[in-house]
Amino acid sequence: MFELDGEYTVPAAFSGALLFAAAYAAWRVNKLDPDRSWICLAILFAFMGVDEVAGLHEALTEWTGIHWQILYIPIVAIAAVGWLGALKRARTIGLAGGAS
């Protein structure tokens, strides 16, 4: 029930909840500073939350026979672009320690 590497456990549910909170936070920041990078992060965090809670990555590995890290490379690439865009925007509006 408390195995850190397991699916459908308390730590997985907690991690999923944190990811959903991050998605909500990115969505709220987008209301203050409308930009695609915040939407990208919100969608990414929401997807990661669903994946963590439902164990999608494990099912994908079983269905395809390809390790999930290989399948998630395009998602990671899109996430990196969104993250860099959001970081740049955060610096310009003062969320990341940058001056306006």
N, C-alpha and C positions, 0 to 999 in steps of 0.2 A: 504493500500500500504506500510506503514511503520510499521506494526504490527510485533513485535519482535518474537512472537511465531507462526506466520503464515507461510504458504507455498506459494511459488511463489511471494515473496515480495522482496523489495529492500534489507532489512537486510539479507534475505536468499541468495540472489545472491551475496552479498558482502562476506558473510561467505563462500560460495562456492568458490569464487575467491581466498580467503585467503588459503583455503584448497588446491586448485590447485597450488598455489604458493609454498606451503609447499611441495607438491608432486614433483614439479620441483626442488626445492632446495635439497631434499633428493636424487633425481636422479643425480643431478650435483655433490653432495658430493660423490656418488658412483663412479663417474668417477675419482675422486682424490684418493679414498680409497675403492677399490672394495671389497664389502662384502654383503652377503645376507641380513643383517639387514637393510641396506640402501634401498635395493630394496623392502623389506617388508614394510618399512615406506612409500616409494613412492607409492606403490600400495594401502596401507591403506588410505593415505591422498587423493589419487585420487578417491577411492571408497567413502570416506566420502564426498568429493566435489560433486560427482554425486548424492549421496543420499540427500545431503542438497538442491541441486538445483531442483532435480526431485521429492523429497518427497517419496523416495522408502520405508522408514520405515513406513510411514502412510499407504501406499498401502499394505504392508505386514501385518499390523495389521488388515486391512479390509478383506484381502483375507483369512487369516488363523484363525482369531479370537483370536490369541495369541498376547499379547502385544509385541511390537518390542524389548523392552529391554531384554526379555527372548530369543528371536530369535537371538539377536546379541551377546550373551554370548560367543559363539565360536570365533567370530571375535575379541572380546575384549581380549580373552585369547591369540590369535595369535598376536594381536597388542602389548600386554604387553611383550611378548617374543622378538618381533622385537625391541620395544622401549628400553628394557634393553640391548640388543645386540648393538644397535646403540649408546646408552649412553656409554657403555664400549669402543666401537671403538672411539667415539668422545674424550674421555679422553686420549686415547693413541696417537691420532694425534693432540691434542691440541685444539680441537674445544670447549671443555666444561671446560676449565680452568685447565685441567690436563697437567702435563709435559710429554714430549715424553721420 
